[in-house]
């Protein structure tokens, strides 16, 4: 990657798969896109150089583990979110949200007890559990080897698409940016982002857009509370409001009328009934950038399924590659989530820059399963960044994440957190506000 200086640190994000290299590439793409948009808006004669430090990248990709709230470590995975043995293999469940836990238990016909779940699963095949739990609206995925996933029809559909899908929604006039200053250089200053996402990749993307100057308003349905710790980790720089789209469409339309970007992270089609498909949004708000994120993609037999990073790792063969078919493992970070989040932010930044020249409402789309394919099969990963020697800032030792962690006070109390790894000359170094409790703010622009 030209225009980026890399600091290589050995010993971070270690795994059998090249997670460090994927993380570095995703953050580098985002930092470069931010620098280019910033230069465009500020009228700079030269694009600032981005800097990607493996230590900062590693800290950010583990941000949910580094977070402390008044000295308390966050809750990451619930007791029923794990690998379980079945009669013929393994399944991975996700039950962090109360409604997903309830659906899992209902599907298995057992009480909320890990022992009862374990006993029920050992009597059933992995594929039977996968389909039964899915039919009940829960989340369970059978462990597959890379070969088994490659033979799955969903894998075939995923492989047909590019890593980042880009499209035109109309031929709206070119975007006229207001000029910005260069100290600090904030590429998304003055832009408004509607954040309709859930943990984790979508909120990482919008957290990054907030760092870069955007007014980001996170909207959630009042009947679907977010997990407090994860909301805090990804809430830096944002405001948080609740809005029932079924009963308060007027408020949403008022927000949409002034939005520049809409980011969605629900399963494909889930928001269409509210008129939130990319085409419908652009029809009402020409010139919009619509960014969509899903677990499995917008196509194929699994298009309508819910999913999370851990489930995608299990289904796509990553858990076998990081462990074995007898003892599944995991990536050293939720790298599919974090990596896809930075790629999504980069895609939004590039779409905004392209609008200034060519106009048009734009759509960008990514899927965790497509990022998984990139990690496992497609990239000729190397131990060091690509590019000429001039692109590299060299190597440095890694002595832990402390230098990339900060502390701040806010409505949630005293927070320790990982700073953003997105860095370029003259750019921001931290968010301008700490996270707020879920649903704190009014559903209006700041």
C-alpha positions as CSV (number, residue, x, y, z in Angstrom):
1,X,0.0,0.0,0.0
2,X,1.6,3.3,-1.1
3,X,1.0,6.3,1.0
4,X,1.2,4.4,4.3
5,X,4.0,3.9,6.7
6,X,3.9,0.6,8.6
7,X,5.4,-0.2,12.0
8,X,5.8,-4.0,12.2
9,X,5.6,-5.6,15.7
10,X,6.1,-9.3,16.1
11,X,4.0,-11.2,18.5
12,X,0.7,-9.4,18.1
13,X,-2.5,-11.2,17.0
14,X,-0.8,-14.5,16.7
15,X,-2.6,-17.4,15.2
16,X,-2.3,-20.0,12.5
17,X,-4.0,-17.8,10.0
18,X,-2.5,-14.4,9.1
19,X,-4.7,-12.3,11.3
20,X,-2.1,-9.6,11.9
21,X,-1.7,-9.1,8.2
22,X,-5.5,-8.9,7.6
23,X,-5.9,-6.4,10.5
24,X,-3.1,-4.3,9.2
25,X,-4.5,-4.3,5.7
26,X,-8.0,-3.3,6.8
27,X,-6.9,-0.5,9.0
28,X,-4.4,0.7,6.3
29,X,-7.2,0.9,3.7
30,X,-9.4,2.9,6.1
31,X,-6.6,5.3,7.1
32,X,-5.6,5.9,3.5
33,X,-9.2,6.5,2.4
34,X,-9.6,9.0,5.3
35,X,-6.5,10.9,4.4
36,X,-7.6,11.1,0.7
37,X,-11.0,12.4,1.6
38,X,-9.5,14.9,4.1
39,X,-7.1,16.2,1.5
40,X,-9.9,16.6,-1.0
41,X,-12.1,18.6,1.4
42,X,-9.3,20.7,2.8
43,X,-7.8,21.4,-0.6
44,X,-4.4,20.1,0.4
45,X,-1.8,19.8,-2.4
46,X,-0.7,16.4,-1.2
47,X,-2.5,13.5,0.6
48,X,-1.2,13.1,4.2
49,X,0.7,9.9,4.8
50,X,-1.1,7.3,6.9
51,X,0.6,5.4,9.6
52,X,-0.3,1.9,10.6
53,X,1.3,0.5,13.8
54,X,0.8,-3.2,14.5
55,X,0.5,-2.4,18.2
56,X,-2.3,0.1,17.8
57,X,-4.0,-2.3,15.4
58,X,-3.8,-5.2,17.9
59,X,-5.1,-3.1,20.7
60,X,-8.1,-1.9,18.6
61,X,-8.9,-5.4,17.4
62,X,-9.2,-6.4,21.0
63,X,-10.9,-3.3,22.2
64,X,-13.8,-5.1,23.8
65,X,-11.3,-7.0,26.0
66,X,-9.3,-3.9,27.0
67,X,-12.3,-1.9,28.0
68,X,-12.7,-1.3,31.8
69,X,-15.8,0.4,33.2
70,X,-15.0,1.8,36.7
71,X,-12.3,-0.9,36.9
72,X,-14.7,-3.7,35.9
73,X,-13.8,-5.9,33.0
74,X,-16.7,-6.3,30.4
75,X,-18.8,-9.4,29.9
76,X,-18.0,-10.7,26.4
77,X,-19.6,-14.1,26.0
78,X,-22.5,-15.5,27.9
79,X,-22.4,-19.0,29.4
80,X,-24.5,-20.5,26.5
81,X,-22.3,-18.9,23.8
82,X,-19.7,-21.5,23.1
83,X,-18.8,-24.7,21.3
84,X,-20.8,-27.8,22.3
85,X,-20.2,-31.5,21.4
86,X,-23.0,-33.2,19.4
87,X,-23.6,-36.8,18.5
88,X,-21.4,-36.4,15.4
89,X,-19.3,-33.3,15.9
90,X,-19.6,-29.8,17.3
91,X,-21.9,-26.8,17.1
92,X,-21.2,-23.2,18.0
93,X,-24.1,-21.2,19.7
94,X,-24.5,-17.5,20.2
95,X,-26.8,-16.6,23.1
96,X,-25.5,-13.3,24.4
97,X,-28.8,-11.5,23.8
98,X,-31.7,-12.6,26.1
99,X,-34.0,-13.2,23.1
100,X,-31.5,-15.4,21.4
101,X,-30.9,-17.4,24.6
102,X,-34.6,-17.9,25.0
103,X,-35.0,-19.1,21.4
104,X,-32.1,-21.5,21.8
105,X,-33.6,-23.0,24.9
106,X,-37.0,-23.3,23.4
107,X,-35.6,-25.1,20.3
108,X,-33.9,-27.6,22.5
109,X,-36.7,-27.9,25.0
110,X,-34.4,-27.4,28.0
111,X,-34.2,-25.0,31.0
112,X,-31.6,-22.3,31.2
113,X,-28.8,-24.6,32.5
114,X,-25.6,-25.4,30.7
115,X,-25.7,-29.0,31.8
116,X,-29.2,-29.4,30.4
117,X,-28.1,-27.9,27.1
118,X,-25.0,-30.1,26.9
119,X,-27.0,-33.2,27.5
120,X,-29.6,-32.3,24.9
121,X,-26.9,-31.6,22.3
122,X,-25.0,-34.8,22.7
123,X,-28.0,-36.7,21.5
124,X,-28.5,-34.8,18.3
125,X,-26.5,-34.3,15.1
126,X,-24.8,-31.0,14.5
127,X,-26.8,-30.3,11.3
128,X,-30.0,-31.1,13.0
129,X,-29.2,-28.7,15.8
130,X,-28.3,-26.0,13.3
131,X,-31.6,-26.2,11.4
132,X,-33.7,-26.7,14.5
133,X,-32.3,-23.7,16.3
134,X,-32.4,-21.5,13.2
135,X,-36.1,-22.4,12.6
136,X,-36.8,-21.2,16.1
137,X,-35.1,-17.9,15.5
138,X,-31.9,-18.8,17.5
139,X,-28.3,-19.0,16.5
140,X,-26.3,-22.3,16.2
141,X,-23.9,-23.3,13.5
142,X,-22.4,-26.7,12.8
143,X,-18.6,-26.8,12.8
144,X,-17.3,-27.3,9.3
145,X,-13.9,-28.0,7.8
146,X,-12.7,-25.6,5.0
147,X,-13.6,-28.3,2.5
148,X,-17.1,-28.8,3.9
149,X,-17.7,-25.1,3.7
150,X,-16.4,-24.8,0.2
151,X,-18.9,-27.4,-0.9
152,X,-21.8,-25.5,0.7
153,X,-24.1,-23.5,-1.6
154,X,-23.7,-20.4,0.5
155,X,-19.9,-20.5,0.1
156,X,-20.3,-20.7,-3.6
157,X,-22.5,-17.6,-3.6
158,X,-20.1,-15.7,-1.3
159,X,-17.2,-16.5,-3.6
160,X,-18.9,-14.9,-6.6
161,X,-18.8,-11.5,-5.0
162,X,-16.0,-9.1,-4.5
163,X,-14.7,-8.3,-1.0
164,X,-16.4,-4.9,-1.1
165,X,-19.5,-4.6,-3.3
166,X,-20.1,-1.1,-4.7
167,X,-23.1,0.2,-6.7
168,X,-25.0,3.2,-7.9
169,X,-28.5,3.8,-6.8
170,X,-29.3,6.8,-9.0
171,X,-27.6,9.7,-10.8
172,X,-28.0,12.4,-8.2
173,X,-25.9,15.5,-8.7
174,X,-22.3,15.6,-7.4
175,X,-21.8,16.1,-3.7
176,X,-20.7,19.7,-2.8
177,X,-18.6,19.5,0.3
178,X,-18.2,22.4,2.6
179,X,-14.5,23.3,3.0
180,X,-12.8,22.1,6.2
181,X,-9.7,23.1,8.1
182,X,-6.6,21.0,8.4
183,X,-5.9,21.2,12.2
184,X,-7.0,18.6,13.0
185,X,-8.0,17.2,9.6
186,X,-11.5,15.7,9.9
187,X,-12.6,14.1,6.7
188,X,-16.2,13.6,7.7
189,X,-16.7,16.9,9.5
190,X,-20.3,18.2,9.1
191,X,-21.6,14.9,7.7
192,X,-24.5,13.1,9.4
193,X,-24.5,9.3,9.8
194,X,-27.5,7.3,10.8
195,X,-26.2,4.2,12.6
196,X,-28.7,1.3,12.4
197,X,-26.2,-1.4,13.4
198,X,-25.7,-4.0,16.1
199,X,-22.5,-5.5,17.6
200,X,-19.8,-5.5,16.3
201,X,-18.6,-4.8,12.8
202,X,-21.2,-2.1,12.0
203,X,-20.6,-0.2,15.2
204,X,-16.8,-0.3,14.6
205,X,-17.4,1.3,11.2
206,X,-19.6,4.1,12.6
207,X,-17.3,4.6,15.6
208,X,-14.5,5.2,13.0
209,X,-16.6,7.7,11.1
210,X,-17.3,9.5,14.4
211,X,-13.6,9.7,15.1
212,X,-13.1,11.4,11.7
213,X,-15.6,14.1,12.5
214,X,-19.1,12.8,11.6
215,X,-22.2,13.4,13.7
216,X,-23.2,9.8,14.3
217,X,-26.6,9.0,15.7
218,X,-27.1,5.4,16.8
219,X,-30.7,4.3,16.6
220,X,-32.1,1.2,18.2
221,X,-35.6,-0.2,18.6
222,X,-36.7,0.4,22.2
223,X,-37.7,-3.3,22.6
224,X,-34.2,-4.5,21.6
225,X,-31.8,-3.2,24.2
226,X,-28.1,-3.5,23.3
227,X,-25.6,-5.3,25.5
228,X,-24.3,-2.5,27.8
229,X,-20.6,-3.3,27.7
230,X,-20.4,-3.8,24.0
231,X,-22.5,-0.7,23.4
232,X,-19.9,1.2,25.5
233,X,-16.9,-0.1,23.7
234,X,-18.3,0.9,20.3
235,X,-20.1,4.0,21.4
236,X,-17.2,6.5,21.4
237,X,-17.9,9.7,19.6
238,X,-21.6,8.8,19.0
239,X,-25.0,9.7,20.5
240,X,-27.5,6.9,21.2
241,X,-31.3,7.1,20.8
242,X,-34.2,4.7,20.6
243,X,-36.9,4.9,17.9
244,X,-39.7,2.6,17.0
245,X,-39.9,2.5,13.3
246,X,-43.3,0.9,13.3
247,X,-44.9,3.8,15.2
248,X,-42.7,6.9,14.6
249,X,-41.9,7.1,10.9
250,X,-42.2,10.8,10.9
251,X,-39.2,11.2,13.2
252,X,-37.1,8.8,11.1
253,X,-38.0,10.6,7.9
254,X,-37.0,13.9,9.4
255,X,-33.6,12.4,10.3
256,X,-33.2,10.8,6.9
257,X,-33.9,14.1,5.2
258,X,-30.7,15.6,6.7
259,X,-28.6,12.4,6.6
260,X,-25.5,11.9,4.4
261,X,-24.9,8.2,5.2
262,X,-27.0,5.4,6.5
263,X,-25.3,2.3,7.8
264,X,-27.3,-0.9,8.5
265,X,-26.2,-4.1,10.2
266,X,-29.3,-6.2,10.5
267,X,-29.8,-9.4,8.6
268,X,-30.7,-8.8,5.0
269,X,-34.3,-7.8,4.4
270,X,-35.1,-7.2,8.0
271,X,-35.4,-3.4,7.6
272,X,-37.0,-3.5,4.1
273,X,-40.5,-3.5,5.5
274,X,-39.8,-0.1,7.0
275,X,-38.8,1.3,3.6
276,X,-35.1,1.0,4.5
277,X,-33.8,-0.8,1.4
278,X,-30.9,1.1,-0.3
279,X,-33.2,1.9,-3.3
280,X,-36.0,3.2,-1.1
281,X,-33.7,5.3,1.0
282,X,-32.1,6.9,-2.0
283,X,-35.4,7.6,-3.6
284,X,-36.4,9.7,-0.6
285,X,-32.9,11.1,0.0
286,X,-31.0,11.5,-3.3
287,X,-27.3,11.7,-2.8
288,X,-27.2,9.3,0.1
289,X,-24.5,6.7,0.8
290,X,-26.0,3.5,2.1
291,X,-23.7,1.0,3.7
292,X,-24.9,-2.5,4.5
293,X,-23.3,-5.2,6.6
294,X,-24.4,-8.8,7.0
295,X,-22.9,-12.1,8.3
296,X,-23.5,-14.4,5.4
297,X,-24.2,-12.0,2.5
298,X,-27.3,-10.7,0.8
299,X,-27.6,-13.7,-1.5
300,X,-27.8,-17.5,-1.4
301,X,-29.7,-19.9,0.9
302,X,-28.3,-18.3,4.1
303,X,-29.0,-14.7,3.0
304,X,-31.8,-14.3,5.6
305,X,-29.9,-15.8,8.5
306,X,-28.6,-14.0,11.5
307,X,-24.9,-14.4,12.3
308,X,-22.0,-13.2,14.4
309,X,-18.2,-13.4,14.0
310,X,-17.9,-16.6,16.1
311,X,-20.5,-18.4,14.1
312,X,-18.9,-17.4,10.8
313,X,-15.6,-18.7,12.1
314,X,-17.2,-22.1,12.9
315,X,-19.1,-22.4,9.6
316,X,-16.3,-21.4,7.2
317,X,-13.6,-23.7,8.5
318,X,-11.6,-21.1,10.5
319,X,-12.3,-22.8,13.8
320,X,-10.9,-26.0,12.3
321,X,-7.8,-24.3,10.9
322,X,-7.1,-22.5,14.2
323,X,-7.7,-25.8,16.1
324,X,-8.9,-29.1,14.6
325,X,-12.0,-31.0,13.8
326,X,-11.7,-32.7,17.2
327,X,-10.8,-29.5,19.2
328,X,-12.0,-26.3,17.4
329,X,-10.2,-23.1,18.0
330,X,-10.7,-19.4,17.3
331,X,-8.9,-16.4,15.9
332,X,-6.9,-14.4,18.4
333,X,-9.5,-11.6,18.0
334,X,-12.9,-11.1,16.5
335,X,-11.0,-10.2,13.4
336,X,-13.8,-10.7,10.9
337,X,-15.9,-8.2,12.8
338,X,-13.2,-5.6,13.4
339,X,-11.6,-6.0,10.0
340,X,-14.9,-5.8,8.1
341,X,-15.8,-2.7,10.2
342,X,-12.7,-0.9,9.0
343,X,-13.3,-2.0,5.4
344,X,-16.9,-0.7,5.7
345,X,-15.8,2.7,7.0
346,X,-13.2,2.8,4.2
347,X,-15.8,2.0,1.6
348,X,-18.1,4.8,2.9
349,X,-15.2,7.3,2.8
350,X,-14.4,6.4,-0.8
351,X,-18.0,6.6,-1.8
352,X,-18.2,10.1,-0.4
353,X,-15.1,11.2,-2.3
354,X,-16.4,9.7,-5.5
355,X,-19.7,11.5,-5.2
356,X,-17.8,14.8,-5.3
357,X,-16.6,14.0,-8.8
358,X,-19.3,11.8,-10.3
359,X,-22.4,12.3,-8.1
360,X,-25.0,9.5,-7.6
361,X,-26.4,7.9,-4.5
362,X,-24.1,5.0,-3.7
363,X,-24.3,1.7,-2.0
364,X,-21.6,-0.4,-0.4
365,X,-22.0,-3.8,1.0
366,X,-19.8,-6.2,3.0
367,X,-20.2,-9.6,4.6
368,X,-18.3,-11.4,7.4
369,X,-18.3,-14.6,5.4
370,X,-16.7,-12.8,2.4
371,X,-14.0,-11.4,4.7
372,X,-13.4,-14.9,6.0
373,X,-12.8,-16.1,2.4
374,X,-10.3,-13.3,2.0
375,X,-8.5,-14.4,5.1
376,X,-8.4,-18.1,4.4
377,X,-8.0,-18.5,0.7
378,X,-7.4,-15.4,-1.4
379,X,-4.6,-13.3,-0.1
380,X,-0.9,-14.0,-0.6
381,X,-0.2,-12.8,2.9
382,X,3.4,-12.1,3.9
383,X,5.1,-11.5,7.2
384,X,5.8,-7.8,6.4
385,X,3.7,-5.2,4.6
386,X,3.9,-5.0,0.9
387,X,5.4,-2.0,-0.9
388,X,8.8,-0.4,-1.2
389,X,11.1,0.2,1.7
390,X,10.1,3.8,1.7
391,X,6.6,2.8,2.6
392,X,7.7,1.1,5.8
393,X,8.6,2.9,9.1
394,X,10.4,-0.2,10.2
395,X,10.1,-2.8,13.0
396,X,9.7,-2.2,16.7
397,X,9.4,-4.4,19.8
398,X,6.0,-5.1,21.2
399,X,5.8,-4.7,25.0
400,X,2.0,-4.9,25.5
401,X,-1.0,-2.7,24.6
402,X,-0.6,0.0,27.3
403,X,0.7,2.8,25.1
404,X,-2.4,2.5,22.9
405,X,-4.9,2.6,25.8
406,X,-6.4,5.8,27.3
407,X,-8.7,6.7,30.1
408,X,-11.6,9.2,30.3
409,X,-14.6,10.1,32.5
410,X,-18.2,10.2,31.2
411,X,-21.8,9.3,31.9
412,X,-20.7,5.6,32.3
413,X,-18.0,6.5,34.8
414,X,-14.3,6.0,34.5
415,X,-13.4,4.2,31.2
416,X,-10.2,2.6,30.0
417,X,-10.3,2.0,26.3
418,X,-8.3,1.3,23.2
419,X,-7.7,4.3,20.9
420,X,-8.5,4.1,17.2
421,X,-5.7,2.7,15.0
422,X,-6.8,4.9,12.1
423,X,-4.0,7.4,11.9
424,X,-2.7,9.9,9.3
425,X,-0.7,13.2,9.4
426,X,-2.7,16.0,10.9
427,X,-5.7,13.6,11.7
428,X,-7.5,13.2,14.9
429,X,-5.9,11.2,17.7
430,X,-9.0,10.4,19.8
431,X,-12.8,10.7,19.9
432,X,-14.3,14.0,21.0
433,X,-16.8,12.4,23.4
434,X,-17.0,9.3,25.5
435,X,-19.9,6.8,25.1
436,X,-23.2,7.3,26.7
437,X,-25.7,4.8,28.2
438,X,-27.9,3.1,25.6
439,X,-30.9,5.3,24.5
440,X,-29.7,8.4,26.4
441,X,-30.2,11.0,23.6
442,X,-33.1,12.4,21.7
443,X,-33.7,11.1,18.2
444,X,-32.5,14.3,16.5
445,X,-29.3,15.6,15.0
446,X,-26.9,17.5,17.2
